[in-house]
Amino acid sequence: MPEVKHHLEIKFGSTYGLEEANALMECLRNNAPSCDKKVLEFERDFAAYCGVSYAVTVTSATTGLTLAGVAAGVGAGDEVITTPLSWIATASAFAILGAKIVFCDVDERTLCMDPRKLEKLITPRTKAIIPVHLYGQCAEMDEINAIAKRHGVLVIDDCAHSPGGEYKGAKTGSLADLSVFSFHQQKNMCTLGEGGMVTTNSRALYERVISYRSLCCRVYGKSTKYLTIDEAEKPMGKRYWHLDFDHIGYNFRMTDAQACVGIEQLKKLDRNNARRIELAHMLTGELRDVPEIIPPYESPNGKHVYHIYMIQLARDCPVSKEDFMYELYYHKGVKAWSHYLPIHLSKPFRDMGHREGECPVYEEVFNRFVTLPIFPAMTEEAVHYMAESIKDVLAGK
Ligand SMILES: Cc1ncc(COP(=O)(O)O)c(C=O)c1O
């Protein structure tokens, strides 16, 4: 038990290996530049993997979402519809651009945005819809895209949890007008702690994304030429080279060191996702006959890549969520979480006027749902231990 305890409590397990180490050494030999050849290679590989025309690396999904919002023209006075169940960045990235955030309640089974509640939230000011493929499971994109199309609104899907996930056979990254990924250290693929990607099939949106990502980029007529820093500095010399920029932008550039790790991580993604799925199914099998537990629902429309394993306590479960999490952690060493507090009830969004009652489905489920660790390095013994611990806690042992 102590070994397992340590395993579940502290480590998510590294998926880095010699491949990443060798790639990094090579990058160091090339002076580890910012946003250079390895970044372009990673972007090409990632676009090909997702089956889209364009991919643009960024520093995180948070900056990627903001960039997608800028590319979509989101600004003050606009409305953006998203889900209350996500990391706060899904909403805050657009709020910080001045948009009003409107929360669309979730489907009780998938906990993704419920398209049946979406259309009535659209107004003439709605600029974008932001579904999240929560925990690695895709939102119902056909319905969401159809509603968006009817109203001339863009869809930006948050794929932070779902690289390699699929909806009706198509990969995430190819399901919306713009898609945003995270390669943060706890995600299904990682680029040295932080990182992200924006994908699209639209040339126009790609040009806007890339032209705001970095001040080292200019749009020449119809073609965007991405410039490395060296190239950008050549024509005019360092002191004046920003004079002919079309507009101001950010610096959300990824480094080559991150990108060369990302290239290796992408090669491992399918294998690591397959392991996540295998472990998740094992846990679901062990919990299926526990009446107090509702294991995660898998939509037949998609491939769930289990960034996180989520269970719901049944409504008549005699143990409260707080007690369940406390007992699991302090007596069994299994670190259960509660990803995430309803965004509209967080302080910043309360300060913007949001209140209880806006998303009754999620507000109720929030009192009953618990997220559990799952990661490729997890052993089958640990999965079994976690299932037994859950049963013990429910039995008061
Ligand atoms: C659903 C979701 N979206 C966006 C983000 C932000 O990702 P990043 O940490 O790369 O900014 C996260 C981070 O956990 C997330 O879970």
The ligand as an SDF file (V2000), in Angstrom:
LIG
                    3D

 16 16  0  0  0  0  0  0  0  0999 V2000
  -10.3770   22.4980  -20.3640 C   0  0  0  0  0  0  0  0  0  0  0  0
   -9.1680   23.3680  -20.2180 C   0  0  0  0  0  0  0  0  0  0  0  0
   -9.0380   24.4250  -21.0360 N   0  0  0  0  0  0  0  0  0  0  0  0
   -7.9640   25.2410  -20.9690 C   0  0  0  0  0  0  0  0  0  0  0  0
   -6.9790   25.0140  -20.0440 C   0  0  0  0  0  0  0  0  0  0  0  0
   -5.8170   25.9430  -19.9840 C   0  0  0  0  0  0  0  0  0  0  0  0
   -4.6760   25.2500  -20.3740 O   0  0  0  0  0  0  0  0  0  0  0  0
   -3.2090   25.8710  -20.1410 P   0  0  0  0  0  0  0  0  0  0  0  0
   -2.8090   25.4640  -18.7620 O   0  0  0  0  0  0  0  0  0  0  0  0
   -2.3730   25.2270  -21.1930 O   0  0  0  0  0  0  0  0  0  0  0  0
   -3.3150   27.3290  -20.2990 O   0  0  0  0  0  0  0  0  0  0  0  0
   -7.0430   23.9220  -19.1880 C   0  0  0  0  0  0  0  0  0  0  0  0
   -5.9920   23.6730  -18.1930 C   0  0  0  0  0  0  0  0  0  0  0  0
   -6.0860   22.8440  -17.3360 O   0  0  0  0  0  0  0  0  0  0  0  0
   -8.1820   23.0690  -19.2620 C   0  0  0  0  0  0  0  0  0  0  0  0
   -8.3090   22.0210  -18.4550 O   0  0  0  0  0  0  0  0  0  0  0  0
  1  2  1  0
  2  3  1  0
  2 15  2  0
  3  4  2  0
  4  5  1  0
  5  6  1  0
  5 12  2  0
  6  7  1  0
  7  8  1  0
  8  9  2  0
  8 10  1  0
  8 11  1  0
 12 13  1  0
 12 15  1  0
 13 14  2  0
 15 16  1  0
M  END
$$$$
